[in-house]
Every structure is written in structure tokens, then in C-alpha cells.
């Protein structure tokens, strides 16, 4: 990946009035990305909207706001965890990096039964190779980098992990951190990967007696993520390099529980209720306001984590800036990946019944997590650091988590010249109040934000410009909302009045801009279910059927009906797996291009492909498979589908493509004088297997062995750099 040249290093001597002065060193950066923290969950935000004291107490985040800047129009890139985190990490909107949601990514799209009229589109479940990544940029700027806590942007076998994406310090697939000076795999407190979020079997009986959470001097339970982050800061602060810490607590995600008995008792007392004796629902989901003492304790714990990190920065000497503490030259950001959940059902009561309970309250915002309304995507965002005016509040500038990528680059002294293909804006000048407008790398002012969340019953694509917000319902058969909604957020923050009919020209303009953006990234929308059984969807009777399919060498194809009475096929793509022996690890499917012609779709098998299937989309958006796919009732969401396919282009085309690729690589490697003995041996064995009838075990082993040998020459030959060879680590 190409990175632009660094500007003059911040530690260089500068000439000023004939005197050589030592400039301030590159600033450190700490970002605390909280899970599901709502806009109203931080006390200083709540007070602004309600003019009275909140139920949740967040003195440390309030102190950050008093010493820095908070944004009132900060947004997450998506309405759930994984796509928001991927967008933040890559600096790209969701259709640009391909991740839309959490549960069904990297799988063959399927409806949840023949009674469901639509299904989610295909999307990836990981940060794909070649995408920009914050840790790589920060390392290029000279930073030591760390990720601690929740990741949630890797594939089914934990590829790529934080270390794969460029962090110096983080954890591997086994959730073990990679510095033995900081992490003891034999200490059960440190190996408690989920830290304070580690779920007990019973949220009362088991929550407060766990030895992994001994009480500290302040009577708070020990938190492994906080402790590890503090010790990492202390260690790397002794180096002559700036540091970047990406700390991601799993709090305040559900299931709602707390490890802090004292704070739970405190919030019960504030509510005037006794300490619970039954772990079941404690808060009426229909009652307005904040009144869940468990959730309040979780927010309280997050605030404590923020306070502990800041305390470490305040107490640690800065060896790069003698006479100062780390806090004097560190930018601290606190944000969230999406809005707060408003009600959940997670804990069974003493009678074994599951009742939903109130979690948080996003009022005056509409809805919460999982929805494109403001409650699902407007988030708290607080920044503190050198040059940021204490107590400042930005009321008017819409920002997004994707802006942090270029902002971190700017703080680190890197110019964003556009070569990284990121969508965010550098908001560093806004933090220093040099401007109130977010600008792209070319100086153009940003006036529009976009969202694309084409899943579940809340499928919307959204555009926001000049406080006008248009929401397009992309799941019209399952999403009960109007097809188009238009809101004026200046006058209607709660999004109660749809103005689409009242302002037809505004609606037309925003819809045209949104559609152009969706087309730019080929953004997937929910597919119609051709097997729907509860009536006829428009066009369902005209869905073309597949007539036959086949392959020759690495060329795969499918034929389908055309002509009178059959809807035209408008789009087609090929999904394939490359896991090797799919029975060892979970299944993941990747997308490859397909060539569509009259009545036929063709594609090239990817090297190392084990199984494949074509997906055809007709002009009415019905999904047609190249062969029958088991219904969701037969094979549940996370079960492998490859072995249930009658054909699946199994093994042979993918092995052929890998043999051809390896043979091409051998020619170049031999010319370089490389030792290719083991690659030649694996290639010869693969050719022997290919000459025999398909047998799963032999073909899977041949693919895996040859792939592992070829990728060992990564960087030495372009064939070894082929993207699909690197979706999984060697030997997977």
C-alpha cells in the first residue's frame, strides 16, 4: 500500500528568529470506541437535551468534555457493530468496503424460509485485502500501535486479526496478546478476554464472586482490558516514538449485566428500589426515561475505564517531552460504534420466563441500534488534546467515524493526498476551531453524509444534507416504513413528520444524489425470494429458471431461460469458498465477477476454490441460484452449505486454476534462482490428484498443500500475492 510522504518530522529543530527551537514531538493518540453507547448515555449530552440531571453518572467523560470538545452531530457509519467498525478502520463507507451487517456476512444469501418475501444481499464479513487500514497509516507515520478489546471485523476463522491489519501489539486467533512482558497466558485475570463484559451464567448469583474480578483500591472490579492498556502505555511511553492506542471495550453491549455490585446497588438506591434478588427483567420497556440499574452500571464502568486511561496519561512522564506528562501531548477521543439499544430480552427470571426490559432511552431521538433513524446512528463524540479549546461544543458540523482515519493521519503529520481511497474528512482543523466545515483532501467542502444498511426489517439507504435527511426503504416487502421519508432535522430532531410529499423537489434532488452514490459502489439491496409461498410477489411468476450448468478446466458456467414470459437477468455474480478442508473451520463465501450474456453466465474458478455457486438477479430483483440451495429451516444460518450442494463446482475447477497459477509462478521463481523444491513437489502431487475422480479428502489436501507452498513466496512472485490465497492463514 502506498503512503504519501511525511511532512517535516515534528521532532526536528526549527529555525525561529535565528534561534534553534525544539518543536513539540508528534502527539500520541488514544481512541476509546465504546460498544452501543447512546447519544444520551453520556451525562453532558443528556443535560443539553433535558435540562436536568441524568440517571447515568459519567464524571470522567464529562471532564473530558470540559477540557476538550464535544460534537452534537457525530454519527456512526452504520447502525450495528461490525460494519461501523470496518468503516472506521478503513475510512470507507459501508458499500465501499462491502460490510453491511454482523450475522450473515460471507455467506450465500438466503431467505429465512419460504414465508419471508425478501433476504439480505450478499456482503463480506471482514476487512478485505488491499483496503486501507488505520494501523498501517500510523506505522508509516512512525507510531507504535496497539489494539485492545473487541475487534469484530474478521472472517469466520479470525482472519484478518488486528496483527494482520498492522497493529504492533494485539491478540492472535487464540486471543493471546503478543507481548510476554505485558501478557501472562497463565494468569486467569489477564486471559479474561472479554474483561468486564464476560458473561456470567446468572447475572446476580455468578456476577460478583468471580475471582477474575478482584476489587481494586477504588472498590471497582479489575478489568483486564483497562489494566493491559495502562501497562502498554507505560511501557511504550519510554520509547522515542509516539503511540496510537485503539481501545474497544465490549461494554455496553447486551446482554445487560454488571460486575460492579457496589455501583448496581447505588443505581438501585437512586431509583428507590431494593437490590434485585431475581435476575429477570427489572425495567419496563414501555416506560420512558433511563431506569435500568444494570445498564447504568455498565455505562458507569465505561466511564471509569475512560478515567483510568486518562489518569495513566496524567501521571506518566513524557520522555519525549521532558518536564511534561503524557496528557500534555496526547489526543484522547471517545466515541461509539452505533446508537444505544432500547430494549432487550436476555435473562430468564426465577420462573424461567424471558421478558424484555428497557435498556437505554434515546429520546428525543427516534429508535435505536439497528435503525437508520437518529437514535441508531447519532453518537457521543468527545475529543481532548493540545490546541482544543476547553469546554467547546460543536453544534453544527456533521462528522462521522470514517473521519478519524484522515484526522489521525493529520495529527501524526501525514498528508492525505487521496492515494488511500478513503471517504472521510480530516476534522483536525475543526477540533482546533480553524474552520467549522469538514473538507476532503482536495479542499472541497463536504455537504453530504450517506448510510447504507440493507438488512433485516429496517433496510434503508440514507442521505443527509444541510440538515435534510432522506431515507429510502430498500426492503419494501418487509420494512413497514414508507418507501421514501424526508425529515428536517433542524425542526424535527425526533423525525416525526415525513415531508416527502410536501417538498417534492427537495425529495427528488436528494433521492437522485443517493441513487447515484449507491450506483457508484454497486450497493447491494435486499433480494426478493423466488420461493415465497404466502402469495405472489410482483414478477414472481416470471422468474427465469436455470436450465443447465457445467465447467471445463477452470471455466464455470450456467444457462438460464430467456424469452417471452421470463424476466431479463440484470446482474450475476459468482460466490466461492477457499477454505481448503471446510469441515475443519467455519464456511465463508467470497464474491467474484461473472460475465453475463444472453441466456448464459460464465466465470473463472478462483485458484484454490473448493466450491462455487452463481447468483443471478433478475430485473425484478429476484435471486436465482445456479442450483437448489437448502432452505434456512433445513440448514441454519451458521452451518456449512457447500457439502449440501449437489454440484457446487466442487474442487476440480479450483484445483485446476491453482495448478496453473503455481506453474506460472515456478517459471519466474526458477529464473530468480529460488529454491522451489517443496513447491514443485506439491504441484506434482496436485496434478496427480487432479487426474483422478473427485474425492473430498484428497482434493482438499491437495489444494491446501499447494496453496501453502505458493503463498510462502509472497512478495517474490505476483502469483503468490493473489488475493484469494490469503483469506485464511497458512495451514487453515
N, C-alpha and C positions, 0 to 999 in steps of 0.2 A: 504494500500500500504506500502510495506516495504522500509525503507530508511536506508542506511548504517550509521554507527556510525560517529559522528562528530569527526574531529581531535581536538586537544587541542584548546580550545576557545581562540580567538585572544586577548581577554582582560585579559588573565591570566598573572601572573607575571613570568618572565623568568629569569633564573639564568645565568649571564654572567660575567666571571672573578671574581666570588664571590660577585657580586653586583646584587641586585634585580632591574630589569628594567621593566617599564610598556610598554608592546607591544602596537602597534597601534591597535585600535579596528577594528572589522570586517568592511570592506568597504561598503558603500552604493552603490546601482546600479540604474541607470536610463536608460531605453531603450525607445527611441522615434522611433516608427515604422511608417514611412510615407507611405501613400497610393499612389501607382503608381509613385513614384519618380524615374525618369530615371537616368541611369549611367552618362549621360551628363548634367543633370539638375543642378548639384552642380558645382559651378564655378571652383573649384580647379581641378575637374575631366575634365572639358571641356578644360581648358588651357593645360592640359597634352597632349590631343589628337590634338588640333587645333593650339596651339602656338599663340593664340591671345585672346583678352578679350571676354568673353561670353556676350550674351544678358541678361541672368538672373543674378541677383546680390544676392549672398549668403555669406555676410561677416561673419556671425556667424558660419556657418558650415566650412567656410574657416579657421576661427580662431581655431575651434576645430581641424582641420587637422594640423594646425601649432603647436598646443600644444599636439598633440597625433599622432595616426597612421591611415592612410587610406589604405584600401586594393583595389588593382586594379582587383583582380579576386574573388570578392564576388558575391554570387549567391543566388537567392530566390529558395525555394524548388519547386515552381510551377509558372505558368505564369499568374495566376489570384489570386484575393484576398483571398477568403476563404480557399482553400487548402494550400496556402502558410502560412497563419496564424495558421491553425491547425497543420501543420508540425512544425512550430516554437514552438508552445505552448507545443507539445508533444515530440519534439525532434525526430520525426519519419518521414521517407519519406512517400509520399502520399499513396502508396499501402499498407504500414504498418499500417497507421491509417484509411485508407479507404475513405478519402475525395479527390475527383479529381477535382471538379469544384464548381461553385456557384449555377446555376439556377435549375438544375433538380435533385439534391440530395434528397435521401429519398423518391423516387417516383418509380412507376412502369415504367421501361424503355419503351419508345415509340418513333417511328419514327415520324417526323413532316410531316405526310401524306404519302400516298402510292406512291408518286413520289420521295421519298427520299430513297436511297438504304440502308442506314445504320442509326443506332441510337446509342446514348451514352450508355455505360454499366451502370449497377446499381452501385451507390456509396452512401455513407452516407452524410448527410448534417450537421453533428455535431461531436464534440469530444465525442466519445463513453465512457460509463462507464468502469472503470478499466484501462484506458490509463494513462500513466504518465503525469504530468502537472507541469509546472514550479512553480506556486504559492505554490503548496503543498511541493515541494522540498525546496523552500526558507523559508517557515514557519518552516519546520523541521530543517533548519539551524539557526533558531532564528530571522528571518526577519519579520518586519511588511510590508505587501504587499498592493499594490493598482493597479487597472486597471482603466484608464480614457480614454474614447473615443470609437472608433469603436471596435466591438467585432467580429461579422460575423462568428462565429464558433458554433452556437447553432442551434437547430432544429426549426421547424415551430412555436412552442409556446414558443420560447426563453428559451429552456432547452438544455444544461445547460448554465446558465449565468456565469459571472465572479465570483460571490459569490459562486455558486455551485462548481466551479472548484478550490476554495480555497483562492481567494483573500480576504483580510480583509476588504478593502474599495473598493466599486464599486457600480454599479447600479443594480436594480431589473428589473423584467419584464416590469415595467411601466417607466423605465428609470429614476427612482429616486435614487439618491445616498444615502447610508445608514448611514451617519453621520450628524445629525441635527446641529452640531456645524459648519459644513462646507457647508452644502447644505440647502437652503431655498426653499421649493417647491412652495412658493408663489411669488418668485422673477422671473419674466419672463426672465431676463438676464441669471440667473443660470439654469433655466429649459430648455433653448435652447440647447437641447441635441447635435445637430449636429454642434453647435458653428459656426465658420466662414464658414462652408460648408452648412449651412442651405440655401436651395434653394429658391430664390425669384420667383415670377410669371414672372417677366420681369427682365433680368439681368442688365438693366440700370435704368428703372423707379422705381423699388422697392428695388434695392440693397443697396442704400446709405442713405435711410431715415428710416430704421427700428430701432425703439427705443431699440431693444435688443443689438445694436452695438454702444453705445456711444463712442465718441473718447476719448482716454486716453491722458496722458500728452505728449506722443511722437507722437500724432496725428494718432495713429493706432486705428482701431476699437477694442472694447472689445471682448475678446474670452473666452467663458465660460470654455472650457477645460483647457486652459492655467492658468486662474485665479484659478480654482479649484485645479489644480496640484500644483501651487505655495503655496496655503494656506495649502494643505495637507502636503507638505514638511516642511513648517514652524512648523506645529503642531507636526508631528511625530519626528522631529529633537530634540524635548525636551525630548524624551523618551530615556531610556538606552538600545536601540535596534537599529540595522541597519535597513535601509528601502530599499525596491525594488519598483520602480515605472515603470509601463508599460503604457506609454502614446502613444495613437494611434490616431492622427488627421485623419479626413476623407479627408482632402486636400492631394494630388492634383487630386483626382478622378474627372471624369466628372460627370455631366455637368460642363463645364468650365465657371466659373464666379468668381467674386471677390467682397468682401465687402469693399475693401480699394480703395476708389475713388482717393486718392492722388497718390497712387502707380500705379494705372491704367493710370492716366494722365502722370506720369513720364515715363512709358514704351512706351506710345504713342509718347511722345516727343522724346524718343530715336530712335524710328522708323521714325520720321519725318512725322507722320500722325496726323490729328486732332482727338480730343476726339470723340468717336463714338456717334452718335445720333440714330442709328438703332442697335438693339440687335443682328441682324443676323450675319452670318459668316463674320469674319474680316481678316482671314488669308487663303491664297490659299493653299489647301492641297498638291498641286503638286510642290510648291516652296520649295527648300531646305533651311535648316537652321532653327533657332529659331526666330520666328517673330509673336507670338501671345501675345499681351499685357495682355490679361486676364490671360492666363496661367502663364506668367511671374510674374504677381501679386500674383497668388496662391503660386508659388514657393517662392516668396519673403515673403509671410505671414508665410509659414512653417519655413523659416529661422529665422524670427522674433520670432516664438514660441520657437525654439531651444535657441535663445539668451536670452529669458525671463527666461527659466528654468535654464540656466547656471548662469544668473545674480542672481537668488534666491540662488543658491548654493554658489556663491561667496560672498554674503552679509550676509548669515546666520551663526551665531556662531555654532560651533560643541560642544555641551555639553559633548559628549563622548570623545572629544579630545581637552581639554582646550587650548586656545591660537591659535586655528585654525578655519578656516571656513569650511563649509561642502565640498566645492570643493576640499579641500586638501585630502579628504578620500572618494571620490566618483568616480566611473567609469561611464562615460556617453557614450552611444552608440547611433548612428543614422544610420538607415538602411531603406530599403523599402521592400514592400511585393512582388513586381514584377517590370518589366520594364515599361517605360512610354508609354502611348497611343500616337499614332502619328497623327490620325485624327478622329474626331467625328462629328456627326450631332445632335445637341441638341436644338438649339434656332431658332425659326422661325423669319424671317425678317418682315419688315413693310407690305409686300405684302402677308404674311402668308406662304412663301416658306421656306422649310428646305434645307439648303445647308451645306455640310460638310465643316469643317475648320481644318486647321493644329493645332495640339495641341503642341507636342514637336517634337524634332528631335534627334533620337538615333545614327545618323551617328558618327563613322564608323560602328556601329553595325547594323546587319540586323534585320528588322522588329521591333516589339514592343510587348506590352502587348497582351497576348493570344497566343503567338507563342513561340515555343521551340528554335528558333534561339536566338542568344546572346542578341538582343535587348529586348527580352521578359523576360529574367531571370538574366542578369548581372546587378548588382545593386550597388549604392554607399554604402559604409560601413566605418564609421569613429568611432574610439574609443579613449577616452581620460581618463586618470586616473593615480593614483600613479604607478610609475615604467615603464610607457610607454614613450619612448623617444620622445620628441617634434619633429615634422616635419618628422617623419619616414614614409616611403612609402613601403608597401609590394607589390612587383610586381609579385611574383612568386607562392605564396601559394593560391590554390583554397580553399575557405571556403564557408559555406552555413549557412543559418539562423538556421538550426537544430543544429548547433554547439553552439548556445548561451545557450541552456539548460545546458550541462555539463560545459560550461565556467562559467556561473553564479554560479553553484554549487561550482566550484573550487575557485572562488573569495570569496564565503561565507564560505569556509573552509570545504566543504564536499567532500569526496572521491566518485567517481563514480565506484562502484565495479561490474557494469554490471547487477545488480538486477532490474534496472528500465527499461530495454529493450529499450534503446534509441539508435538511429543510429548516432548521432552527435559526434564530437570530441571536446575535451577541447582545445580551442585555446589560453587560458591564457598564456601558455609559449611562444607562438608566439607573443603575444602582448608585452611581456617583452623581446623579441628577444633572448630568451634562445634556440630557435630552429626555423627552417623555415618549418618544416614538421608537419602537423596535425596528431595526434595519437589517437587511440582508447583507451579505459580504460585499455586494457591489454598490452599496449605499442606498438602494431602493427601499423606501419605507414599506413596512408590512401593514396592510389594512384588513387582512382576512385570515381567519383560522378555520381549519377543517377537521372533521372527525368522520371515521367510517367504522361502524360497528354492526356488521351484517348478520348477527346471530340471535338465536332464541326468539322470544316473543317481543323483544324490544329492538328489533332490527331497524336502525336508522342510519342515514348519511346526513351530515350536518355541516352547514356553513354559517359563520358568524362574521359580520362586517358592520362596523360603525354602530355596534350595539343592536343591530338587527340580526335575528337568529332564525334561519330556515331549517326545518327538519323534514327530510324526505323518508317516508315509510318504504323500506325496501323489502319488507316481509308482509306484504299486503294481505296474504291469506291467513296469517297467524297473528300479526300485530294489529290489535284492535284500534289503533290510533288512526286519525285521518291520514289520507295519502300525503298531504302537504300541510305543514303547520308553520306559521310565521309569528314571531314574537318580537316585541320591542322591549329589550331588557332594561332600558333606561326607565321606562314607565311601568313595566310589568316583570319584575325580577322573579316572581313566582310562576311565570309562564301559564297564566290562567286564561288568557284571551287570544284565540287564534285569529290573526289579522290577514290571513292569506286572501280572502275574498275582498276585504276592504282595501287592500293595497295590491292590486293585480300586477302593476308594473314593477314594483319592488320584488314581488314574488317571482316574476318572470326573470328579472335580472339575476337574482341570487340563485335560482334554480339552474339557469344556464351556466353560471360560473361553477356551481357544484358539479353538474354533469360533466363539464369539461375537465375538471380535476379528477373525477372518478375515471373518466376515459383515459386520461394521461397515464394512470397507473394500472389500468385494466383491473379495476377493483371488483372483486367478486361479490355477487349478491345472492341471496337465498335461491336455491333451485326449487322448481316445482316437482312434486312427487308423481311420476307417471303411474305408480301403482296405487294411488289414492283410491280408497274404497267407499268413502262416505258421500258419494256424489261425483259429478263431473266438473272438473276444473276447466275453464275455457281453453280449448285446444287439446285437451287430454286424449280425445278420440283420434286425433291426427298425428300423434307421436310416431315417428318412423321407427321401425324395428330393425335390429341388426340381422343381416342375412347370413353372413359367414365371417370367419376371421382366420388368420394364419400367420406364418413367418417363414422367412428364408434367410439363413445365416443370422445377421443382426438386424434384419429388416422385418418389422412387425406391421400388421395392417388389419383393418376391419372394413367390411362393406355394409351398407345400410340402405333401406328403402328410400326411394325418391318418387316424384311424380304426383299425379292427381290424388288429392286426399291426404297427402303426407306433408307435414310442415318441414320447411327447409332447416337443415342443421346449420346453425350460425357460428358455432365455436366448437373446438375439440382440443383436448389435451391428453397427455399420457401420464399415468401415475405408476411409479415403480418402487420396488424395495431393493436395498443393497446390504441388508444386514448380515449376509453370509448364512449362518445357521439360525434361521428365525426362531427356532424353538428355544434358543438359549436366552434371548433377550426380547424385550417388547418390540412390536412391529411398528415401523414408521415408513410412510409413503412420501415420495418426492415427485415434483411435477417436472415434466419435460415437454418441449414443444411438439406439436403434431401438425402435419400437412393435410389440410382439408381440400378435397376436390369433389366433383360430382359423384355422390354415392360411395365415397371411399375416404378413409383416414389412414395415414401412414406415419410411422415414427421410426427412429433408430433406437434400438435397445442400448441402454447405458452400460458401460463396462462394469461388470460385476453385478448386474441386475439379477435378482433371483426370481421375481415375479413382476408382472405388469398388467395394467388394465386401462383401456381407453374410456374417457368420459366425453360424451357428446352432449352438447347443449343445443336444443332446437330454438327456433325463433320465438317460441312462447316460454322459453326458459325452463323447459322440462329436461331433466337429466336422464340420459340413456347410457347404460353400461355396455361394454363390448361382450359381456357375458353376465348371466344372472349372479347377483350378489346376495348373500343371505340377509334376511330381514333382521332388524335390530333385536326383535324378540328371540330369534334363534341364536345369534351371536352378539353378545352385549358389547358396549362401547369399546372397552379396552382389550377385548380378546382378538387374537390374530385372525385375519381373514384370508391370508394368502393360501393356506393349506385347505381352505374350503372351496376354492375356485376349481372349476372343472378343468380349466386350461391354464390361465394365468401366464401364458408365455413362459412357463416355468424353466428356469435355469439355462436352457440351451442357448437362446439368443444372447443373454447377458454374458455367458462364459465365452461365447464366440467373440463378442466385442472386446472382452478383456484380453483374450489371447491375441487379437490383432493389435491392440494398444501396447501390450507388453512386447510383442515382436518388433514394433516400430521403435519402442524405447531401447531395446537391445542394440539396434544398429548404431544409434547415437552414443550410447554408453561405451560400446566397444571401441568406437573411434576416439573416445576420450581416454581410453586405457583403464576404465573402471573394472573392478573385479565383479563379474556378473555370474559367477558360478552358481550361486543359490537361486538367482532369478531364472537362469537357463534350466535348472533342474525343475523348478516349479512350473515353468512354461511347458516343458516336455511332458510332465505329469498331467497337466491340464489338457493338453492335446490328446493324450491317451484316454482320459475320461470322456472328452467330447466325442470321441469316436464310438462310444458305447451308448446304449439306451439310457434315458434319464433315470437316475436313481438318486433320490434326495440326498442321502448322506454323502455319497461320493462327489456329487456335483457341488454341494455346499462347501465341502472341504477343499475342493479344487479352487473354487472361487476365492475362498478366504485365504488360502496359502499363497496363491498368485498375487492377490491384491496386496497382502502384507509385504511380499518381497518387492513389488513395484514401488510402493509408497516409501520404501526405505531409500529410494533415490530421489526423493523430493528435493527440488532445487537444483538438481543436476541434469534433469531432462524434463521437458514440458509435459510429457505423458504422465509422469509421476505426480504432477501438480493438478491433474484432472479433478475437478471439484467433487464428483460423486464418490471418489475413492476415499475422501476424508470426512465423510459424515460421521463415521464411527472410528474410534481409536483402534490401533493395530490389535489383533487377536480377538476382537469382539465378534 
